Amino acid sequence: MQGAGDGTFYGPHTENDQPVLVIGEGAGLWTNCVTWKSPQLAQQYKHKKFKDLYYQSDE
């Protein structure tokens, strides 16, 4: 993950064979959102929690 300052981090990743950008925040580097290449993919996966990403609600 690449730091963007003030506890926000960005990193390239792959989900469902699609390149995505993961945005994480906080002391635990919790996933805040996953950005997709198209609005259609974003809509399709908007409520999906991926098993290989760490979310604050997982604690």
Buried (B, 14 or more C-beta within 10 A) or exposed (E): EEEEEEEBBEBEBEBEEEEBEBBBBEEEBBBBEBEBEEEEBBEEBEEEEBEEBEEBEEE
